[in-house]
Amino acid sequence: MSERKVLNKYFPPDFDPSLIPRRKVPKNSQQVVRLMAPFSMRCNTCGEYIYKGKKFNARKETVDGEDYYGIKIFRFYIKCTLCSAEITFKTDPKNTDYLAEHGASRNFEPWREEKAVEEEDRLAKMEAEENNPMKALENRTTDSKREMDVLDALQDIRARNARNERVGLAPDLLEKLHVEEVPTEEDVQKRLEEEEDERLVREVFSKINVPGSSSGSSSSPDGEVSPAPAVVTVKRKADALEPDVKSLLPETTQALVSATTASFQAPKKKKVAPSKSLGIKLVKKPKAQAAV
């Protein structure tokens, strides 16, 4: 089964195509093809409607004695889906379409009549202009006015597109020309608001707690009074290094912090023998027992 999908067949070295006998085929033989109905039609025998795109197993043949500038015309035979009556239609290369020939009539298609209606209107208009010069003048005036309106609308569209392109390229042009934009009142107000917000944030997040200040006191459970921590605002600069906290304190606070640090000493640890720390108990023997 897989061999039927292969494109290249094997031909033995002794293959001679001239030895193959030729088939005798009639001059105008019919071929069985699979096609779809090219247009919607109605069967003349039973009145069944056959819609466009219905698939059929049809017979195809070449029409004798008919062609269009050397292009062959083909005829197709199909059967009605209800009564099995034979229906024929053929190609129409002149109009790039198909023609219903026998057994069915083509349904009305309004778009096929548009060209015929336009041609009739054009001929009627030319006849009316020949007999009435004033009518011809009115028609020419109407046509010229319509053309002017179309040109005006087209010019407006082009001007709008050009303006949109200029607006889109404005920042690039300013950068190329090194031209600074003049700030508006809204831009100045927005910049001032941003600076004010930044100042407030810097004030809020630059506060630190300093222990041992004399600004307040708090009592401990033992009854001792200890000074409460005070809040000192640190002024920071964006273009300098952050200062030391101790250098920003008042002199009295700096002296108090130094005295507290100097007076504080870590408690001394008692020396513990290694045997006690390891939980080992040493027992001393008498000298007499040791001599024995």
Rosetta blueprint (number, residue, H / E / L):
1 M L
2 S H
3 E H
4 R H
5 K H
6 V L
7 L L
8 N L
9 K L
10 Y L
11 F L
12 P L
13 P L
14 D L
15 F L
16 D L
17 P H
18 S H
19 L H
20 I L
21 P L
22 R L
23 R L
24 K L
25 V L
26 P L
27 K L
28 N L
29 S L
30 Q L
31 Q E
32 V E
33 V E
34 R E
35 L E
36 M E
37 A L
38 P L
39 F L
40 S L
41 M E
42 R E
43 C E
44 N L
45 T L
46 C L
47 G L
48 E L
49 Y E
50 I E
51 Y L
52 K L
53 G L
54 K L
55 K E
56 F E
57 N E
58 A E
59 R E
60 K E
61 E E
62 T E
63 V E
64 D E
65 G E
66 E E
67 D E
68 Y E
69 Y L
70 G L
71 I E
72 K E
73 I E
74 F E
75 R E
76 F E
77 Y E
78 I E
79 K E
80 C L
81 T L
82 L L
83 C L
84 S L
85 A L
86 E E
87 I E
88 T E
89 F E
90 K E
91 T E
92 D E
93 P L
94 K L
95 N L
96 T L
97 D E
98 Y E
99 L E
100 A E
101 E E
102 H E
103 G L
104 A E
105 S E
106 R E
107 N L
108 F L
109 E L
110 P H
111 W H
112 R H
113 E H
114 E H
115 K H
116 A H
117 V H
118 E H
119 E H
120 E H
121 D H
122 R H
123 L H
124 A H
125 K H
126 M H
127 E H
128 A H
129 E H
130 E H
131 N H
132 N L
133 P H
134 M H
135 K H
136 A H
137 L H
138 E H
139 N H
140 R H
141 T H
142 T H
143 D H
144 S H
145 K H
146 R H
147 E H
148 M H
149 D H
150 V H
151 L H
152 D H
153 A H
154 L H
155 Q H
156 D H
157 I H
158 R H
159 A H
160 R H
161 N H
162 A H
163 R H
164 N H
165 E H
166 R H
167 V H
168 G H
169 L H
170 A H
171 P H
172 D H
173 L H
174 L H
175 E H
176 K H
177 L H
178 H L
179 V L
180 E L
181 E L
182 V L
183 P L
184 T L
185 E H
186 E H
187 D H
188 V H
189 Q H
190 K H
191 R H
192 L H
193 E H
194 E H
195 E H
196 E H
197 D H
198 E H
199 R H
200 L H
201 V H
202 R H
203 E H
204 V H
205 F L
206 S L
207 K E
208 I E
209 N E
210 V E
211 P L
212 G L
213 S L
214 S L
215 S L
216 G L
217 S E
218 S E
219 S E
220 S L
221 P L
222 D L
223 G L
224 E L
225 V E
226 S E
227 P E
228 A L
229 P L
230 A E
231 V E
232 V E
233 T E
234 V L
235 K L
236 R L
237 K L
238 A L
239 D L
240 A L
241 L L
242 E L
243 P L
244 D L
245 V L
246 K H
247 S H
248 L H
249 L L
250 P L
251 E H
252 T H
253 T H
254 Q H
255 A H
256 L H
257 V H
258 S H
259 A H
260 T H
261 T H
262 A H
263 S H
264 F L
265 Q L
266 A L
267 P L
268 K L
269 K L
270 K L
271 K L
272 V L
273 A L
274 P H
275 S H
276 K H
277 S H
278 L H
279 G L
280 I L
281 K L
282 L L
283 V L
284 K L
285 K L
286 P L
287 K H
288 A H
289 Q H
290 A H
291 A H
292 V L
